[in-house]
Amino acid sequence: MSGKAEILTTGPFATIQDLGRPGLAAVGVGRAGAADRGSLRLANRLVGNPEGHAALEVTLGGLRLRVSEHTTVAVTGAEVPVRAGRRAAAPNAPIALRPGEELTLGTADRGLRCYVAVRGGFDVRPVLGARSTDTMGRLGPAVLTPGMTLPIGDVAGPPPAVDLAPRGRLPDEPTLRVTPGPRLDWFTSAALSTLVSTPYTVTAELDRIGIRLAGTALTRARAGELAPEACVPGALQVPPSGVPILFLADHPVTGGYPVPAVVEEPDLDIAAQLRPGQRLRFTLA
Amino acid sequence: MTEVLRYGGSAALVETSDVLGFQAALELSPLVGVVELVPAAQTLLVRYDPSATSWDTLASSLRSVSSVDSSVASPATVTLPVRYDGSDLNLVAAASSLTAAEVVQRHSSVTYVAAFCGFAPGFAYLTGLDPALHLPRRPTPRTRVPSGAIAIAGAYTAVYPHPSPGGWHLLGHTMTPVWDTDRGQPNLLVPGTRVRFEVLQ
């Protein structure tokens, strides 16, 4: 253990996340883990951690924490103003903190989820092999609240050789690649062209489970109910309204609505940064 | 008849009449690149590593798989002692034109098979329920069903692993925990497990 971090404020919603619990879906446990896995990995690399160490996933910013010892932190993901003590600090770069110093995230002005990694990782008790809050399965560490103290681990690699990771800007209107299937045949022949030719809008009904979209409905060609079947992250599940829900990290393990297409896994990191009101498009992979 | 459907860039969905038998065949003779198998009601999700195999190779291998007897792969039988004191027992009896004692007798005289999990971690859908007890869910779900509740809905029976909302009909409860995250295998009722209910007086 290398000291601790005291959570002073959390913003609207913040959790501890790593790369989740792969391989347990057959017993009803989803993978969960960071919604934007690339940003989690980058944050860990910037502080010299293994990529799967536990970090903080902070929705819209607003988090403040105080560390007890000398340490290094990094902030990635949504574009957010960062302060280390009284100094302005850069995202996507290692930030040194002294004992008693605070890290402060302002409000994200682009993107939705920031990741805060600390050298050594947040060493909370793992559940089923992961330090990851699964909001659907109600597993893992508690959602962060002010006053919590998180132990910092001592397992890390050599200090990183880079001091800044340049990242492209998050797009205003991203295009997400989809693979058709498995249940495209439950829809009319126009459904796929509708999906890839009309824009959709992110609604306010958005969380770690998924994003409810607004836009042109896809028309079912087949009535009736689908027996529950396993889901994957990126599945576009179409409820009776006809407008897809895009499944993210904490999606249910099985679902009963047909899935006409699936967003490519690498594009889910971009999807996890979408904000309510933002437009997006789909294209064939 | 087996249908193999593409499910994104790293999974296949296999439609088969014998999900557990198909899964058992893949566990006995694993295919290159397959990383996870997830059974559901009429399908098996096969997740694969696209850097280790291609969709075309995997799909054609899956199309040539023949199911095997799933009891070979999962011989485990779990017996759960049940106190049949559920608050829907009389309602179920009335809806199925049986007495409460007959409902208990029919529910406890079957060896069920855990077919798949879903809804919540460790919530196993058990098949084999007497057709006389097939009822639609309650019109309004309860906001809280206690853990250990034994319930039925449609063609399935189940044990609630955690306190949760639920729309199934409650027949009784067991004190045996079916879910414990401190165990190596947290779920007592993994798919393929045979399950018996023993009546506690």
Interface residues (C-beta under 8 A of the other chain):
Chain A: P22 G23 A25 A26 V27 G28 V29 V127 L128 G137 R138 L139 T179 P180 G181 P182 R183 A227 P228 E229 A230 V232 G234 A235 P252 V253 T254 V259 V262 V263 E264 E265 A285
Chain B: L5 R6 Y7 G8 G9 S10 A11 L13 V35 E36 L37 V38 P39 A40 A41 Q42 T43 L45 R47 F116 C117 G118 F119 A120 P121 G122 F123 A124 H162 T181 Q185 P186 N187 V190 P191
